[in-house]
Amino acid sequence: MYDLDTITQDIPRHGSPQDRGSADAYYGRGYNPHYYVGATKQSELVEQDNMTVGEIAAYKYGYDNEDDRKVW
């Protein structure tokens, strides 16, 4: 089981709140807290209404701290 409230300096689990925040910022998408229970787009999607305060904080951290951007 993953601790989805955890903010990590290491590479976060793919699909985790921090990972999704980072990916949204990287691809220029708007702020929209969410995560996947398992593999991205292959498992249950959890949206902001069903996220804990810690999970939202992890998403925000990933979003705010992604300094790379996709060059289209």
Wavefront OBJ file of the C-alpha trace (Angstrom):
o trace
v 0.000 0.000 0.000
v 1.249 3.475 -0.869
v 1.171 6.504 1.433
v -0.373 9.004 -0.951
v -0.085 11.870 1.542
v 3.717 11.701 1.304
v 5.686 14.314 -0.594
v 8.969 12.874 -1.801
v 12.162 14.328 -3.223
v 12.671 11.009 -5.038
v 10.676 10.029 -8.095
v 7.071 9.634 -6.899
v 5.009 6.556 -7.765
v 3.549 6.838 -11.271
v -0.086 7.852 -10.900
v 0.338 9.257 -7.377
v -0.969 12.734 -6.507
v 2.525 14.259 -6.673
v 3.214 12.542 -10.008
v -0.075 13.725 -11.518
v 0.536 17.312 -10.348
v 3.987 17.255 -11.870
v 2.659 15.812 -15.135
v -0.143 18.388 -15.366
v 2.345 21.243 -14.977
v 4.809 19.659 -17.427
v 2.151 19.295 -20.131
v 0.698 22.777 -19.517
v -2.591 21.500 -18.131
v -4.524 23.453 -15.518
v -4.481 22.777 -11.779
v -6.862 19.832 -11.235
v -6.030 17.624 -8.221
v -6.492 13.913 -8.932
v -4.558 10.652 -8.902
v -4.828 7.012 -9.907
v -5.030 4.165 -7.396
v -2.648 2.117 -9.534
v -1.314 2.601 -13.032
v -2.198 5.882 -14.723
v -5.294 5.601 -16.912
v -5.456 1.854 -16.177
v -6.858 2.012 -12.656
v -9.435 3.891 -10.634
v -9.258 7.690 -10.933
v -9.655 9.601 -7.656
v -10.751 13.209 -8.104
v -10.382 16.137 -5.713
v -13.741 15.610 -3.969
v -12.502 12.220 -2.737
v -8.920 13.205 -1.895
v -7.503 13.855 1.567
v -5.909 17.163 2.503
v -2.503 15.441 2.339
v -3.155 14.018 -1.126
v -4.157 17.464 -2.397
v -0.999 18.926 -0.808
v 1.107 16.277 -2.589
v -0.581 17.118 -5.929
v 0.021 20.849 -5.329
v 3.662 20.214 -4.452
v 4.179 18.286 -7.686
v 2.372 20.967 -9.690
v 4.205 23.906 -8.092
v 7.658 22.331 -8.199
v 7.761 21.023 -11.767
v 10.194 23.364 -13.490
v 10.386 21.550 -16.834
v 7.798 22.092 -19.570
v 6.923 20.092 -22.675
v 8.099 21.821 -25.840
v 5.429 21.215 -28.433
l 1 2 3 4 5 6 7 8 9 10 11 12 13 14 15 16 17 18 19 20 21 22 23 24 25 26 27 28 29 30 31 32 33 34 35 36 37 38 39 40 41 42 43 44 45 46 47 48 49 50 51 52 53 54 55 56 57 58 59 60 61 62 63 64 65 66 67 68 69 70 71 72
